[in-house]
């Protein structure tokens, strides 16, 4: 009996937010042809309101085909009408109009199957809710990942456009993304050290310097009136060490020194890249000792 109920459970599907069975499967259980079952329904149609029975539409047919619940031959050729779906009440009503012992016994098993299915859904409602939550998270993650991939592709495209081999370049007002992409390409070159000379450093600059390779030492020379605090430096060093903040009043222009061998002159403070038109130049590295000595 339990095995029979389990078999029937597998034939219960959800359509229009209701648990239903297809006329073909019910007819098989009742031991009659599908045509005979539906003719009996039509003769007693007043007993089958829509909450008991409804006819499937084309969209539902396509869905059931995709789930291998029904085949094309059931709506073409051997069958000239769209199938009917019966709710639990509709299945119970069928035993009353077919009036046979086999129909009564089949109806009992069908009712048991519907009850068992309800108990299963109620017992696992929390699991189903969690599964839906996970599916939503996966959809959201996929959307975010696609967007992130687009931004990464854009970054690499811009970095290719402003390759690190350039010895000089100019950025016009509004080209903020391009300017920062260029600056990060400079930072990515460093394998040992970065020295930044800039009188107007703030937290936005530290955010860019955080993209450096692990272990690369950063030294910033800036004005004593800097907006950076000792706490800012401490928090940076907690994640991206080492950073050393030093003060100078002897420099006006901005310089970036990579691995003590590459010297860039930058025409704007790094916190203001492309807020106005500015340029950069790759200087002869022989100037590096003199610059550091003057600090």
Beta strands, then each sheet from edge to edge (+ up, - down):
strand 1: 13-15
strand 2: 18-22
strand 3: 53-55
strand 4: 84-86
strand 5: 168-171
strand 6: 193-197
strand 7: 217-222
strand 8: 243-247
strand 9: 254-258
strand 10: 262-266
strand 11: 278-283
sheet 1: 1+ 2- 4+ 3-
sheet 2: 5+ 11- 10+ 9- 6+ 7+ 8+
end
